Every structure is written in C-alpha cells, then in structure tokens.
Amino acid sequence: MKRKYRELSDETKQKISQSMKGRSKSFTHKEAISNGLKDYWKTIPNKPTTNNKVG
C-alpha cells in the first residue's frame, strides 16, 4: 500500500520509530537511503485542507 499524502498519524510514526531502534547503517548506506527518500517524497502531494479552497 502506497501513501496518498505526506502526513502520518502519531501512532504510525511511533511504530516506525520503534521498529528502527537498534539498527546501525554505514555512512554510504545512510546517504543512499536519504537520496532515495528525497526523490520519493517529491512525488507525494500534501493532503488537501478545507482552507485551500479556490474561488
């Protein structure tokens, strides 16, 4: 399942944080992950709000 919007619930963020604790990665691996996620997030739009109505 892919995300539709950038925003995540606090519960989801906490689950991700807990699953990542204790893992170590090399500097080059961290850079590769960072670059990949930057490219990924460029394709995900922000969730529309009711304040952004046009007209």
Secondary structure, 3 states (H helix, E strand, C coil): CCCCCCCCCHHHHHHHHHHHCCCCCCHHHHHHHHHHHHHHHCCCCCCCCHHHCCC
